[in-house]
Amino acid sequence: MAMCFQGDMRIYEHEQWLLKELTEEVACGAALYVEQEAYAEGNIVFDYEKGKSYAKDYLKQAKEKFVYFK
């Protein structure tokens, strides 16, 4: 039983790490989409539609690559 638990825990830890990495990548990538005109004036205005689109595309690619998300 201990071996099974350790194996399950190792898989859980790996999946948790992978999800944290994906979350960070998606958040950083989506945050890069700002309105250029507002940024030129010294304001940061996020383009939420482009950010959402980026996040959806990135997660779609992740689901295709990684076995854990199928």
Summary of the structure (lengths in Angstrom):
residues: 70
radius of gyration: 17.6
end to end distance: 26.8
largest distance: 62.0
contacts: 149
relative contact order: 0.12
helix: 80%
strand: 3%
